[in-house]
C-alpha cells in the first residue's frame, strides 16, 4: 500500500483547488486537460486529451488508481466504458445519472419522499402546471443555462419545438436559496457541512454565507438530513451540492451537482475539512474529515470578469485594506461574467464580512475603483 | 501588470508547501529541482538543475520575475551573482549572511542591543567561557548538525583541530525554547505571529504549540518586538524564524533561519495567513496578510521516519480516530529520523490537541501500533 495516484478528468478551477489537499495528503495527482493553459494544468502535472474520447480517457485511467471528474460534461458512455474496464471512477455512472438527467433526478427525489416542486415531463400539449412556470432542458444546463422562465403557452410551445422533451417545474415564490454540501464514501460514511445561503444574480451564484444566518435548528437539521438521504439514495461517492429553495420552514430540492461546488468554496478556509479534501477522502474510501466550522461565519464572493483584465494589481489595494481576505484566482482569461476567482473571509461580524467581500469583488471586476 | 512568476531554488517540502498559496493567489510558480522526484517537483512545474551552478541558476532566473530559495545551502556567491545580474532575489545576500554565518549573526544581535548568550569567536587557546560550553561551526549547520556540547578543554582543542574557527556560546540552562516567525517586505511592512513553543529532541524539533501556553503578555510582546527589530536590522525580505531561549522573563537569541520554517508550519491551519503565503506576499512586495489565530491553539507534530515505510495506510486509523487532524506528507522516502511530514490540530483543549498529535506522530512512525 502506498500513496495512490488520483486522476481528474477536466482541469478547470475545481481540479485546481483539488490539487491543494492532494498535495497536503501526499497523493500523486494528475489532471486530464484539454490544453496546457487550463486552470489546473497551470499548477499540476497533466496529460492532454479529449474527455469525450474513450480510448484517450482509458489510457489516462491506466496511469491512475482512482479517477474522478470535475465537471458534468463527461458523457455517461465514457464513464460506463471506464467502469466496464474495471477502472475505479467516482461518482459512479448510476449516481451521475441524477445530475445529468433532471427528469431522473425528480423521479428519484419523489421516490425518496423528499419535497420536489410540482413538476412534469413535458412532450407537448397543455401543461398540468400553471403559468408562469420553469422549463428546463433535462440535460446539460448549469449556472442558469438551460433554464427558462415561461410566461405563456405559446412561449412553451415555441421552446418545445426547438428542444424536444422538457422538464417543467412550478415557479416557486421562495424566500431564499441554499445549498447543502454532502460527502459520502464507498464505506458508507457520510458527512454534511452547515447549510449555505447562496445569493444569485441572473442565475449565477454571486456570494454565499455559511452557516445561514437566523436559520432555525429544526430547518437546519432537516435540510442536512435530506442531503444525507439523497447521498445514500443515489449511492453517491464523492462530494455533492444539493441546491434547495426555502419557503418558511419548508424546503424543496432544486438541483443536484455531483462534484465539489461553488457553494462549498467557503469550506477551504471556513471548515476544518474543505470540500476538496473531503472529495479526495471519499473517492479514496478514507475516513472523512471533520466538517466543523473554523469561525462563526464564512462569506464567499465570486469574482466575475468585468472591465478590468488585470486581476493582480487589485491585490495592492485589497490586501492593504483587508488583511484577512483570502484570494483564489483560477488563472483564467477574463471574460465578462465568467467566474475567474473568488474571495473568502471568515470571522464573527457577518455584516463586516459581507461588506469586505462585496467591496473586494466589486473592486476586482471594476464596478468600483477605490 | 499581470501575475508574476515566482521561482524557488530548491524543491524540498518548504517549496512544496509554498506551492499551495501560489496556486491560490494565481501566481505562476516554478521550482528549481535536482531530480523530478524532489518533494516540490512532484506537485509543481519544475526545471532541473544544480543550485550551486551559477549559469544554470541564472538561466532559471531569466524565466522568473522574482526568485527565492527554500534552503540555506545556496552559496552566497550564487545569490550575489544573481543580484549582480539584476535578478530580484529575496532574501538578499546581505540578509542571508546572518543566517549563513553565525559569527556575523552574533555581532549583529549585539549591535542591535538584543540579548545574546555569552559568546566568542574561537581560534584556539584558552576560551573565555566556562565549560561545559556550546561550540558551533560558523556555517552550514541546521537541525543540531554543526552544534557540539563541549565538556573539557581537550574536547575543544580536538574539535578545533578538525574544524578551524568556531563560535563558542555559554550553555544556558534555559526553561524552554521558542521561535518567533516574522515577515518583512521591501516596502518595509512587517508582521509577526504569536510566538511558538518548540519542543526539541536530540536537536530536532518534534512538536510546537502556538501560542505559548502561560506566557506573560509582557514577554510575548518583547519577543515579537525583538523579531521585528532583527528583521529590520538585517533588511529581511521574506519570512524568517527567530529561535530563542527563555529563562524566566528573559530571552536570548539562539538562531536565525531566513525562510519559512518548521516552527511556522502550524500557521497553515492555525493562522489567517500561513508563513508560506506571507513569504510570497513579502517577496512580491504585496501587503502582508493577517496573522490572527484561527483557533485558540495550534499544535504541530513532526512525522519522523521510523520503522514503517508505508505512510498511507496509517491514514485509515488516524483519520477515523481524529477527524480534525490535518496531514502534510512531503512525498519523501522514509529514512530513520528524517522529517517526512507533519500533522497539525487546532482547537481549544490544549491537552487533547497535544495527545492527539503525539498519538498520530507515534502511530505514523511505528512507535505505537494502535
Interface residues (C-beta under 8 A of the other chain):
Chain A: X1 X2 X3 X4 X16 X19 X20 X22 X23 X24 X25 X26 X28 X29 X42 X43 X44 X45 X272 X273 X281 X286 X287 X288 X289 X290 X292 X294 X295 X310 X311 X312 X313 X315 X316 X319 X320 X323 X324 X326 X327 X328 X329 X330 X331 X341 X346
Chain B: X1 X2 X3 X4 X16 X19 X20 X22 X23 X24 X25 X26 X28 X29 X42 X43 X44 X45 X272 X273 X281 X286 X287 X288 X289 X290 X292 X294 X295 X310 X311 X312 X313 X315 X316 X319 X320 X323 X324 X326 X327 X328 X329 X330 X331 X341 X346
